[in-house]
Amino acid sequence: MTDARQILKRPLLTEKATIAREVGNEYVFEVARDSNRIQIKDAVESRFDVKVKGVRTVAVRGKIKRMGAHQGKRADWKKAYITLQEGSTIDLFEQM
């Protein structure tokens, strides 16, 4: 899995992610479940042309949902908090 588009699925635009971006220069992405920190760092640096200071990952378990008598489970997924070097920004987030 070397393609950045396969590793970085989508940016997460939540209230917590917005605060992290404004305060700590951190960006949050949903990433592939089998990717590691080194692959995530390389994907962000190559796709957005920035320098990454650190990567923290969180494995999120899918919730169990019910619809009447039927029960199902949402898929498990993984997110990554990417801290950038001072002065680096990702333009995708700054336009919103």
N, C-alpha and C positions, 0 to 999 in steps of 0.2 A: 504494500500500500504506500506508494510514493507520491501519488498525485495529491496536491493540496485540496482539490475539490472533493476528493473522497474522504479526507480527514476532517476538514472544516465543513460541517453541514449547514449551519445557519447561525447568525448572531442572535443572542438573547437580549431582548429589549424590555427588561422588567424594571421595576422601581429600584430594587436592590442593585441591579447591574448599572443603572444610570448613576446612582450615588457612588458606586465603586469607581466608575469612570471619571467622575468629577473630582473626587477626593484623592484617590490613589493611583490614577492613570492606569486602571485595570479595565480590561475588556473581557466580556464573557461570550463564549461560543458553545453551541452544541457540537460535539465531536463524535467521531466513530468510536464505538465501544471498545474495539481492539487496538486503538492507537495509544501510544505512550507519550510521555512528556517531550522526548527528543523529537519525535515525529511531528507533534503539535507545534513545537517551537520552530522547526524548519519550515512547516507549512505556512505559518503566520509571517515569518520573515520573507519567504519567497513571494507570497501572494500580495502582501501590502507594502513591501520594501521598508520595513522598520526593524529596529533592534529590540529583541525581547530580553528582559531582565530575569523573568522567572515565570514558571507555569505551575499552577495548582489544579488538580483534577478532582472531580467528585462523581462517583457512580450513584445515579439516582434510580431507586427501585420504582417500578410501575405500580400504580394504585390498583386495588381491586374495586371494581365497579359493579353495581347491580342494576338491572332493569326488570323490575317485577320479580319473577321467580328465577330468572336467568342471571348467572354471575359470570363475569369476565375479568380479564386483567389487561391493563395497559402495558405497553412494552417498556422494558428497562432502557435507560439511556445514560449518556455521560456528558458532563459539561466541564469546561476548562476556563479558569480565571487566568488571563494572560496579563502580566505586568510588563509595561514597556519602559525603556530607558527614558531618562529626562529629555524633554523636547520632542519626543516621538509621539505622533498621533495617527489614528486610522481615520481617513477622511470619510469613510462610510458612516461612521457614527457621528461625526461632527456636523453633517448635513441635516440631521434629524432634529 
